[in-house]
Amino acid sequence: MAAILPTSPLSIIKLAATSNSVTVGWAAPSDNGGTPITGYSVYYNGGGSSTTFTEVATVSGNTL
């Protein structure tokens, strides 16, 4: 059986920020695709017209 992707995490919010970092949090998605979610890969985009995303971290919880 082919894997089904979960839906996107919910309620992504900024918890704190400094001049060189940000802490974000989120809620688990409403649909896990039929398999428990064991972690999240977090990416950032430098802004502007860039379509390049860079992985920041892989986390097991819901805060980075």
Contact map, one row per residue, 1 for C-alpha under 8 A:
1110000000000000000000000000000000000000000000000000000000000000
1111000000000000000000000000000000000000000000000000000000000000
1111100000000000000000000000000010000000000000000000000000000000
0111110000000000000000000000000011000000000000000000000000000000
0011111000000000000000000000000110000000000000000000000000000000
0001111100000000000000000000101111000000000000000000000000000000
0000111110000000000000000000111110000000000000000000000000000000
0000011111000000000000000000100000000000000000000000000000000000
0000001111110000000000000111110000000000000000000000000000000000
0000000111110000000000000111110000000000000000000000000000000000
0000000011111000000000001110000000000000000000000000000000000000
0000000011111100000000011110000000000000000000000000000000000000
0000000000111110000000011100000000000000000000000000000000000000
0000000000011111100001111000000000000000000000000000000000000000
0000000000001111100001111000000000000000000000000000000000000000
0000000000000111110001110000000000000000000000000000000000000000
0000000000000111111111100000000000000000000000000000000000000000
0000000000000001111111000000000000000000000000000000000000000000
0000000000000000111110000000000000000000000000000000000000000000
0000000000000000111111000000000000000000000000000000000000000000
0000000000000000111111100000000000000000000000000000000000000000
0000000000000111110111110000000000000000000000000000000000000000
0000000000000111100011111000000000000000000000000000000000000011
0000000000011111000001111100000000000000000000000000000000000011
0000000000111110000000111110000000000000000000000000000000000111
0000000011111000000000011111000000000000000000000000000000000110
0000000011110000000000001111100000000000000000000000000000000100
0000000011000000000000000111110000000000000000000000000000000100
0000011111000000000000000011111100000000000000000000000000000000
0000001011000000000000000001111100000000000000000000000000000000
0000011000000000000000000000111111000000000000000000000000000000
0000111000000000000000000000111111111000000000000000000000000000
0011111000000000000000000000001111100000000000000000000000000000
0001010000000000000000000000001111110000000000000000000000000000
0000000000000000000000000000000111111000000000000000000000000000
0000000000000000000000000000000101111100000000000000000000000000
0000000000000000000000000000000100111111000000000000000000000000
0000000000000000000000000000000000011111000000000000000000010000
0000000000000000000000000000000000001111100000000000000001111000
0000000000000000000000000000000000001111110000000000000001111100
0000000000000000000000000000000000000011111000000000001111100000
0000000000000000000000000000000000000001111100000000001111100000
0000000000000000000000000000000000000000111110000000111110000000
0000000000000000000000000000000000000000011111000000111100000000
0000000000000000000000000000000000000000001111100111110000000000
0000000000000000000000000000000000000000000111110101100000000000
0000000000000000000000000000000000000000000011111100000000000000
0000000000000000000000000000000000000000000001111100000000000000
0000000000000000000000000000000000000000000000111110000000000000
0000000000000000000000000000000000000000000011111111000000000000
0000000000000000000000000000000000000000000010001111100000000000
0000000000000000000000000000000000000000000011000111110000000000
0000000000000000000000000000000000000000001111000011111000000000
0000000000000000000000000000000000000000001110000001111100000000
0000000000000000000000000000000000000000111100000000111110000000
0000000000000000000000000000000000000000111100000000011111000000
0000000000000000000000000000000000000000111000000000001111100000
0000000000000000000000000000000000000011110000000000000111110000
0000000000000000000000000000000000000011110000000000000011111111
0000000000000000000000000000000000000111000000000000000001111100
0000000000000000000000000000000000000011000000000000000000111110
0000000000000000000000001111000000000001000000000000000000111111
0000000000000000000000111100000000000000000000000000000000101111
0000000000000000000000111000000000000000000000000000000000100111
